[in-house]
């Protein structure tokens, strides 16, 4: 079964609100990557986190990698309609090469104006 | 650079037919992967390659074959199509660029098996 879990599966947000999506792995990951897929499109890389406890920001997006390297979160502030899409986390197991990723099922974000 | 290209964009097959989904990248990336995407399941790895001549199975390899004779190409073969293989298929490539293994995805192939 899926070893990388994401919650929530769906997120309805009013424009201007903040929200957080979470990613949890049953195994330790070497790194965590986040991707965004717009409706009808293909996944596009957002960021990679490598170090335990690492936090990175991209404008209104804040990404965090857990201390045990088994969980991660994506926090979006002041949501905009351009944030619509599905957000995936992915990572290689510690025993796998870094090019072999396990993806979560994604969080589908719908923004209400 | 074209990046990662996939053909065809759409395909309808009948049960039992075989076909090859094409994937090519022009970025000289070592790693290439095939994923299938089904509603609510995210992206599941089918097969994976770390370089020409080297392939490995992902989590859902049954019913699919791959080979990697060149760095650029990584075709996915469906041996005998089944309705359970109806899905969107994405090919991706990546490389170690300053420690980042960012995956570049192709536009996808939407496959329907009737």
Boltz contact constraints between the chains, C-beta under 6 A:
constraints:
  - contact:
      token1: [A, 42]
      token2: [B, 105]
      max_distance: 6.0
  - contact:
      token1: [A, 42]
      token2: [B, 107]
      max_distance: 6.0
  - contact:
      token1: [A, 42]
      token2: [B, 108]
      max_distance: 6.0
  - contact:
      token1: [A, 43]
      token2: [B, 105]
      max_distance: 6.0
  - contact:
      token1: [A, 45]
      token2: [B, 102]
      max_distance: 6.0
  - contact:
      token1: [A, 48]
      token2: [B, 100]
      max_distance: 6.0
  - contact:
      token1: [A, 98]
      token2: [B, 101]
      max_distance: 6.0
  - contact:
      token1: [A, 99]
      token2: [B, 31]
      max_distance: 6.0
  - contact:
      token1: [A, 99]
      token2: [B, 94]
      max_distance: 6.0
  - contact:
      token1: [A, 99]
      token2: [B, 101]
      max_distance: 6.0
  - contact:
      token1: [A, 100]
      token2: [B, 48]
      max_distance: 6.0
  - contact:
      token1: [A, 103]
      token2: [B, 42]
      max_distance: 6.0
  - contact:
      token1: [A, 103]
      token2: [B, 43]
      max_distance: 6.0
  - contact:
      token1: [A, 104]
      token2: [B, 42]
      max_distance: 6.0
  - contact:
      token1: [A, 105]
      token2: [B, 41]
      max_distance: 6.0
  - contact:
      token1: [A, 105]
      token2: [B, 42]
      max_distance: 6.0
  - contact:
      token1: [A, 106]
      token2: [B, 42]
      max_distance: 6.0
